[in-house]
């Protein structure tokens, strides 16, 4: 387990849903298409996928933070 956690800024998020497509193991979409992010520490095996999801967010609402 790493010390990274995934966070979403709900004010910036426009509900594109790309993050859930790129990281379905940790992100699901609510009924309006906005992400619900698993707040547990990111497994090292998913870190590259999480970084790709963060980089792909069109409004920069997703980020990885150290605990």
C-alpha positions as a printed NumPy array, in Angstrom:
array([[  0.   ,   0.   ,   0.   ],
       [  1.259,   3.462,  -0.812],
       [  0.637,   6.644,   1.142],
       [ -1.277,   8.204,  -1.768],
       [ -5.011,   8.849,  -1.755],
       [ -7.217,   9.981,  -4.596],
       [ -9.305,  13.129,  -4.103],
       [-11.831,  14.913,  -6.278],
       [-12.719,  18.595,  -6.051],
       [-16.517,  18.556,  -6.434],
       [-16.64 ,  22.245,  -7.297],
       [-14.278,  21.856, -10.267],
       [-15.74 ,  18.56 , -11.479],
       [-18.077,  18.753, -14.49 ],
       [-18.99 ,  15.056, -14.424],
       [-17.254,  13.999, -17.638],
       [-16.736,  10.493, -16.191],
       [-13.38 ,   9.862, -17.837],
       [-11.792,   9.138, -14.452],
       [-14.211,   6.277, -13.786],
       [-13.43 ,   4.778, -17.186],
       [ -9.687,   4.918, -16.483],
       [ -9.805,   3.776, -12.861],
       [-12.99 ,   1.748, -12.265],
       [-11.304,  -0.071,  -9.365],
       [-11.425,   3.132,  -7.291],
       [-13.976,   5.452,  -8.922],
       [-17.649,   4.932,  -9.631],
       [-20.163,   7.456, -10.904],
       [-23.259,   8.6  ,  -9.047],
       [-26.643,   8.865, -10.731],
       [-25.724,  12.292, -12.194],
       [-22.366,  11.137, -13.558],
       [-20.16 ,  12.615, -10.842],
       [-17.351,  10.527,  -9.341],
       [-17.508,   8.769,  -6.008],
       [-13.901,   8.127,  -5.045],
       [-12.692,   5.371,  -2.734],
       [-10.771,   7.255,  -0.013],
       [ -8.586,   4.307,   1.015],
       [ -4.851,   4.374,   0.376],
       [ -3.961,   3.595,  -3.222],
       [ -2.389,   0.174,  -3.81 ],
       [  0.967,   0.511,  -5.57 ],
       [ -0.332,  -1.63 ,  -8.417],
       [ -2.961,   1.015,  -9.222],
       [ -0.725,   4.087,  -8.928],
       [  0.091,   4.296, -12.67 ],
       [ -3.609,   4.041, -13.523],
       [ -4.481,   6.672, -10.926],
       [ -1.84 ,   9.035, -12.312],
       [ -3.234,   8.534, -15.811],
       [ -6.763,   9.325, -14.581],
       [ -5.525,  12.477, -12.825],
       [ -3.669,  13.625, -15.95 ],
       [ -6.688,  12.946, -18.168],
       [ -9.196,  14.979, -16.12 ],
       [-10.264,  17.801, -18.474],
       [-10.99 ,  20.233, -15.622],
       [ -8.163,  19.163, -13.25 ],
       [-10.623,  18.161, -10.527],
       [ -8.861,  14.908,  -9.667],
       [ -5.587,  14.717,  -7.739],
       [ -3.362,  12.317,  -5.835],
       [ -2.315,  13.472,  -2.386],
       [  0.044,  12.1  ,   0.232],
       [ -1.63 ,  11.098,   3.469]])
